[in-house]
Amino acid sequence: MSDEKSFSPEAIPKPNFSGLPLNYVDAVEIVSTTWDLRIFFSALAGSTGDGLRYEARSAVVMSMEHAKALSHGLAKRIKQFEDQNGSIPWTPKPE
């Protein structure tokens, strides 16, 4: 008989996020490298004579595998929101 226990992701305790700072952002830049994805978040901080001024808020670096999982999770949550509240208006910017 084996002493090995089966692994269950549901059995892992969830981290406590209560002490983390919350940052509202309204601008995102995404950069990819051979190994990872980097997401830079910023917020509109005002305007100058030259245009809008943004303030960097935070950055996240993750593996491409984690980025794909994040993409799936975001799509699922957005669909749930839209199912309950209606379509979110959004027009993509041309690249």
N, C-alpha and C positions, 0 to 999 in steps of 0.2 A: 504494500500500500504506500502511496506517495504522500509526502508531507507538503507538497506544493499546494498553494492556494490559488484559486482562479482570481484573475484581476478584473475588477469592476470599476469603470470610471465614475459611476454614481457613488461609490463608497469613499471617494476622495473628498475630504472636507472642503467646503468653499472658503476662499480667503475673505477676510473682513476688509471691506473697502471703505468703511465709515470714516477713516482718518485721512483719506486722500483728498487733495484739493480738486475742485471742479473748475474746469475752464470752458467758457463758452467760446466757440470758434465759428467764424463764418468764411474762412478761406483755408484751402487745403492744397498742398503740393505733394505729388507722389513721384518718387524717384526709385527706379529699380537698378540693381546691380546684378552681376552674375550669381550672387549668393543670396541676396535678400531684397526686401522691399522697405523703403523708408518713407514714412508719412510725416510731413511737417504741417503743423496746425498754427494758424495765426488769426488775429481778430482785427477788425477795422478800429483804428485808434484815432481817427480824425482825418482832416484834409489839410493840405498845404497848397501853396500857389501852383505847385507842380502836379497836384492830383491827390489821390487817396494815400493815406499812410497806414500800414499794417504793423502790428506788434506780434512778434513770435511768441507763442504760448507754450508749445511742447512739441516733441518729436517722438515717434515710435519706430523702432526697427524690428523686423520680424522675418523669419524664413518665408520662402515662397509657399511652402506647405501651410504655414500658419495664415498667410495672407489669403490663400484660397479658402481655408476654413472660415476666416473672418468674412470674406465675400459672401459665402453661403449663409452665414448667420445674419448678416445685414439684410440680404435679400429676403430671408424668411421673416424677419421682424418688420421690414417695410411692407411686405405683403399683408401681414397680420394687421398692421396699422391701417392700410388702405381698405382692407376688407371691412373694418369697423368704422372708418371715418371718410371714406371716399378717396379718390385719386389725388395724389400730391402733384400740384402743377410744377412742371420743371421743363425748361428748354435748354438742352445741352449747348455749350459753346462750341463753335467750330474749332477743330484742332489745327 
